[in-house]
Amino acid sequence: MLYAVLCYNSEDTVFSWSAEQDAKVMADLAKVQERWLAAGKVGPTARLMPTSAATTLRKGDPPMVIDGPFAETKEQLLGFYLVNCDDLEEVLTFCKELGAVNPGGAYEVRPLHFFNNGALPADAVAAPQRESAPA
Amino acid sequence: MSSDLAWIDAAITAARPQAVGALLRYFRDLDTAEEAFQEACLRALRNWPEKGPPRDAASWLIMVGRNSALDGKRKTSRLTELPSEEAITDLEDVETPMAERLDGAHYRDDILRLMFICCHPELPATQQIALALRIVSGLTVKQIARVFLVSEAAMEQRITRAKGRIAKAEVPFEAPGAIERSERLAAVMYMVYLVFTEGYTAGFETAQARAPLCDEATRLARLLLRLFPTEPEVMGLLALVLLQHARTKARFDADGNAVLLEDQDRTLWDGQAIGEGLALIDKAMRHRKPGPYQVQAAIAALHARAETPDETDWPQIEALYGALEAMTPSPVITLNRAVATSKVKGPGEALALIEPLGPALDGYFYWHGARGAFLLQLGRNAEAREAFDRAIALANTAAEAAHIRSQIDRLAAEAKAG
């Protein structure tokens, strides 16, 4: 079964990490993921820019473009994983392993109804900063 | 530091502006607010490793800080007995919702006020920066002294003096009106940018010590944008510091010499920071309310988007400097425009643009440096040599002098060859 693992944490805290702290957390997370990747259980993974970079389109007639994230919450959605696990127990094990090296916040596990792997070219994934240039 | 303590440290750092801002509103006295916060932090260090950090660290610190300061007052006036330590640290679950009710509405103005008191116009820029680092960011006096390369005692004295000055200035504690709020925001944005440039314009010798200033300015700009998420100029400010800071690793070579933008190894630029900066300026420009920070960020964005110097969109950069000149006229901006002009229309036009700036910029390193470079391109070598000599005499850092020296050497080599 496919699951999305949504990563929530206090953005204020995460963006107060020093560069070294940040690098260490990312390296520790990568170590945890290694085994799951090798087992073919982990798919696309993303770390989101802070919510200050977010824009929300509120549907309607006409639709409204609003600066900021959809929901103002104590913890913010900062990233996500797509995983292919046997059952909820296995996903929660994955989350516990991640949480052990990245304290604070929460993981929300959401089973998927539908997933399309899409058609992103490799270079869009490798160098997003060149592709998302302003007009 | 164990990972536990590092985590608590980050949570306290993140919560500091909101907590000290709220405590300042309660006590209307900076020293009392800071002491209350310190006390709350000590209790957090005892309490959080055991119970884990609370979900809302700022509210916890505000309530515990406020209670401990009030207890302190009661103690000194011997009115009531102190509650035990345990009773205070256990309050969090009951009191967090109350703290939220108390502070939710004030959150933005509290932080803005805290930052604004550091921007007192009578304080010289370096003192504003030192105060902001101490009061808003919570750096220790020792850390700030290291940044400014002075002794701890000297910095302590400076900060005390600056605090004395702002204590006399009466900052109103009522919620500000819309106009006042936007005036405060403008002053605070300028202060944040000062923190950044103080770190960024440092020469190689001091760059290491001052690097924390750039990180801190980025954090403060991010905080401001969280408070004012729909202000395009605040988006521009954060984009600007991110895009400039992204080039940090490429700015000096192994020997500590400054590397010109066009000679920098662009693979050393920080792609993540550039990505975020580009996203922000894109978002800001949709508002169609241009301002100086957005324009400067847009210029930085054009440099960041060029994978090689040849791909730089100089006509667009020249136009943007023109727009910036119209918003905030200054000879230094004209000088910057001239550099773009030289790429688009040639050194002759660029030289014509900066010659009239002589009276204003005669004591300015970059004016003589740019003038020398334009003259050199025009083949007027003797005049170029004179301009470079003046530039070297005015260089602020060894790196600046070395850069001019290399151009003089090139002139000399040419003269020999010719």
Interface residues (C-beta under 8 A of the other chain):
Chain A: S10 D12 T13 V14 F15 S16 W17 S18 A19 Q21 M49 P50 T51 S52 A53 T55 V65 I66 D67 G68 K74 E75 P103 G104 A127 P128 Q129 R130 S132 A133 P134 A135
Chain B: S3 D4 A6 W7 A10 A11 T13 A14 A15 P53 R55 D56 A57 D215 R219 R222 L223 L225 R226 P229 T230 M235 L238 G271 Q272 I274 G275 E276 L278 A279 L280 I281 D282 K283 M285 R286 A298 A301 A304 R305 E307
